[in-house]
């Protein structure tokens, strides 16, 4: 255990005094974001229960959800009209009331994923990490409680403020139980968003309670993160449209509330935020409203079709018109439940925007011209060596790749459905986005990118290896069936070299049928290139792309 649990002694020292707080001022962009998110959550809030209904995932009948309810309470306190304050207090008490109090279990200090769930580790409900219990809920809810305490403490009764601090104390102790590689936990410094949330919550709680064990633990975690980040100036969880947004959220909490302390993460958060936006803005194509690949973890293949937290940040900074092409309601998009974090992003947005270089902000609204990004990232223990990133961006076509040598298929998260090491995107006639992405099946890849060209090699592959691609279904009004690259809308794809059979097998992965399942609710065509049987060649394939 990294820190010692003794809440009663802390409370008796009288260290829970009020802090100077005020509600956040919202820009025009963040106000629009805030209002739209609150309209959605107002409609799904169950005042009788004091929780949000479980929205979108897993569309559970008659269930509520814990984490998003805390996010909603931030919005209620920010708005503070009518019964908003009372409802926020109800939510806070409910969520903290269900916090695990047994210090002997791994999920001590954690919160329920939904309040109706059976007791974790009861005979009917086995303790399965990231399933029946999620250790990252401590990070998400703990950092939200910090925001509530700092921004809206003047709206909370003294007993509720004490309750929040007690919860954060227990949260921090429980999070100290996490060790990467032990008990199926994957919390290493390379797990950027989760590591940063623990670091920030531990540091803030330690400084607020004057707990030397906690501040020391927070500083140790911060230095481990910085040692890894400063190798390449990139998050190890590289270019994730969702989780880069979470890392920025945690860092903003640190920059706003810890910069005046001796906290290591507080003193470094601003410059890390600047460096993240420095490379992310180079990968952003405002014409496509997408970050060019590669993506370490994504929940889809086109950010116009799913809600990514980085899209929410960009909306708060420069406006919704620069984020999504679609005018359809948010709830029609896949992964729409992540929009419930929007009140937190809106509250932090004005402060966060002041930390971003103007050059990076400019790149969010206007394409800066054809360019190639070269970078590196490193995520041990999955990566045996730093990965090489090369991404070429033009106004209507982007090609991004990741060369790697890893211990497992699917990257750090061991998830081939979210790890996209090679990504091609283009703007189709009518404005929609096409994509042609490599689905990982190997532990090593060598990739070369140049304008309109992509070369892929499996250095450890053999005759059984395949190159499998996720190809976007054509938009409405175009060819419904794809039997070859000649049928792809808006981009000519040619195989111009390599050792694979140049004629791929093509199948459909559909919502209601086909030969394979959809991924993150995206339908697609499965394009697979195979080697000749008994070939001794190293598997490779070379593509040329042409815009009509």
Secondary structure, DSSP 8 states (H G I E B T S, - for coil): --S---HHHHHHTT-------------HHHHHHHHHHHHHHHHHEETTTTEEE--SSS--TT-EESHHHHHHHHHHHHH--TTHHHHHHHHHHHHHHTS---TTSTTTT---SSTTS--TTBTTB---BTTTB-THHHHHHHHHHHHHHHHHGGGS-HHHHHHHHHHHHHHHHHHTT--TTSTT----TTSHHHHHHHHHHHHHHHHHHT-HHHHHHHHHHHHHHHHHHHHHTS-SSTT-TTHHHHHHHHHHHHHHHSTTSS-HHHHHHHHHHHHHHHHHHHHEETTTTEE-S-BSS-S-S-TTTB--HHHHHHHHHH-GGGT-S--S-GGGSBTGGGGGGHHHHHHHHHHHHHTS-HHHHHHHHS---SEEEEEEE--TTTBSS-EEEEEEE-SSEEEEEEEEEBSSTTTTTT-TTT-BSEEEEEE-TTS-EEEEEEE---SEEEEEEETTEEEEE-TT--TT-EEEEEEE---TTS-S--SSGGG-TT-EEEEEEESS-SS-EEEEE-SS-BSS--BTTB-EEEEEEE--TT--S--EEEEEEE--
